Amino acid sequence: MTASKHRGTRPTLLGLAACLLASGAGVGCTGIDASEAVEREVLFYMGGSGERALETFRERAAQISIVSPQAYRTDSLGYVTGGVYPEVMEVARANGVQVIPLIVNPGFDQDLMHSLLHNPEARRRTIESFVALAAEHGFAGWQFDYENFHVDDRDAFTAYYRETAAAFREAGLSLSVAVVPTDGSDGTTSFQQYMQANWRNGFDIAALAEAGDFVSLMTYAQHGGPTAPGPIAGLPWVRRMLEHALSLGVPPSSISLGVPTYSGLWHPVHNEARGARVGGFEIPHARATEEIAEHQPEMTWLPDLGVHYGFWSNEGIYEWLFLEDARSLEEKLNLFEEYEGLRGISAWVMGAEDPEIWDVLSRRMPAARP
């Protein structure tokens, strides 16, 4: 069993164009007829076992093509551990949803990843485990979510991915990879240089797309824990990352556009290990609405970025919120429609979303089935 590739056309664009003309800036383009929408692959990640995520999956499985639990990990010797919760499997089977678990280097440990990539026996052990676990549990395939490996290991990672793809083809399994996106630069500031060398430029996106079934381009986390406050996935950033991947010759049908469902909250923190610092934290929509209700900030819509933001004083120190909600998702889907033939979306993370996004997805992107 393999994940089918859906080469979408663009019949939604006529409806979108009419909406844009009618509304001027295009805000709140909710009049697009669902009958015009092309079925596309809707992948949702599950980041844990929280009841909110399970409840969402039970209620919304019919709107999802693939569920990808972040459920397995490997050590430096290639031993694979973890498991998908039985209820996830039950709901998926009942609704025809493919289960494609994520495999991670726990803690995104760079030394672990380097050891794994340069140990042929460890790589072989992981591949054999992936095939056996898929056969045992009925997984449709796997997605690599290996992150934080140095650019010097780029070729080793590609070779490992190709080895896995060859074994998966024989086993009838899908293989995909979650890619931290890049614009191909080396960076100019010290922070950008660190990110490019350790997180972004280690992925040979064109080679990975050719070897496997698709790449999930994680265009979120533009701003996050170590950065100043800013949008999780501002529209110019999403466009830049997507256009760079396409410029490398990656077929649109091999790209699943990563979209966030979580919001970002920045505030100062202190602990004994790291002292005082400003931290950016991923928070679910429910928590974001609680913060807004408590602090009553003026939430400002940034049309060029496609996001609301607000800030408030907490004992004289300002805290910042960048809100991902149904409106911001709608704007990302408007951008998505500009690029013909994209495979679908990969959304991080189930349970964190604004409940209203499901109406947006139903209207704009009905889930394709294999």
C-alpha positions, 0 to 999 in steps of 0.5 A: 500500500502506498500513499497516492499522489494527487496532482491538483488542478485549480478550479478553486481559483475562479471562485477565489478571484471573484471573492477577492474582487468582491472583498477588495483585500480578500479578507474573509473570502468564505464564499468559495463553493466547496463543490469547486474544491479539488480533493487534496491530501490533508496530513495532520500531525499528532504530537502526543497522547493528549485527549484533545488531539484524540477527541479532534481525530475522532470528530474530524477523521473524515477530513484527514487523509493521513495522520502522522503521530510523532510516535517513534524514535531511534537511538544512535545504534538504530534501535527503534522504540515507541508505538501508536496508541490503539485508539488512533489506529481504530479511528484511522481504520474506521475512516480510511485514514492512512497512518504514517508515523514520524520517526525522530532523533529524540531531542533532535540530538545532533550527535546521535544523528551523526552517529546513526548516519555514519553507522551502516549497521545502525541504518540497516537496523532502523530500516528493517524495524520500519518494515517490520513494524509497518507490517505488524501494525498496518502503517501505510509508511513512515515519515522521517522527522530527523532534525538538527543535523549538520550540513556536513552530514547532508550527503549521508542523510540523503544516502540513508533516505535512498536506502530506506526508499529502496527497501520501502518500494519492495515492501509497498510502503510510502516514504516521506520526509519533514523538511526544515525549509531553506532559501539556500543561503548560508546566512549573514547574522550569527543566528542565521548562520547557525540555523542554516548550518544545523537545521536548514541546509542539511536537506537536499530537497530535490534528491529527497523528493526524487527518492521518496513519495513527497516532502512536507515543507515545514514552513512554520517556525519562522519565529519560535523559542530562540527568536524575537517575537514574530509570526509563526509562518508569515506569508512572505516567508512561506512563499520564499521557502516554497519558491526556493524548493520549486526552483530546485526542480522539486515537482509541485506534486511532491510538496506538501505545504506545512502549515501551523495550527499553534500560536506563539507566545513570548514572555520572559522566563527564569530557571536555575540552569539557564538564568533569565531569558525571553522565551517563545512558546508554542501554545494551542488556540484555546490557550491563546484565547485565554490569554486574550481574554485575560489581558485584553490586548488590541489584536491587530491584523497584519495583512501582508503577513496574514496573522493577528498579533497583540501585546500587553504589559505583565507587571511592566514587562511586555508579552507578545502573542502571534495568533494562528487561527481560521483567518490566517489559515485561509490566507495560507490556502490563498497562497497555496492556490497560486501554485498549481499542482501542490500535493496538499498540506501538512498541519502541525499539530492536531489539537492545537487548532482554532476549531473554525479551521475545520470549516475552512478545510471542508470548503477549501480542501476536502481530504483526498483518499488513497 
